[in-house]
């Protein structure tokens, strides 16, 4: 079976559902996930962040392929979950109650 991601990033295939195109949807996925799910995603994706960033920096955004787009979105999700894993140890922002922040404008990719 073909990978959902570019060559070299096949380890991310079990986490293709983290390739979420909008900030609001990434945040929703984070807060509806368990810490075990966040940890599993983070533990596989974080070690690939440096090589993924280098790869994407060389990728033209005009006409970006679907595997490259999924990789970009997946790393956006990694940024969204990083504080939950590294600092808060919970999906929600501590002491924030029901508050939320919505992006009004997002990059179009």
Secondary structure, 3 states (H helix, E strand, C coil): CCCCCCCCCHHHHHHHHHCCCCHHHHHHHHHCCCHHHHHHHHHHHHHHHHHHHHHHHCCCCCCCCHHHHHHHHHHHHHHHHHHHHHHHCCCCCCCCCCCCCCCCCCCCC
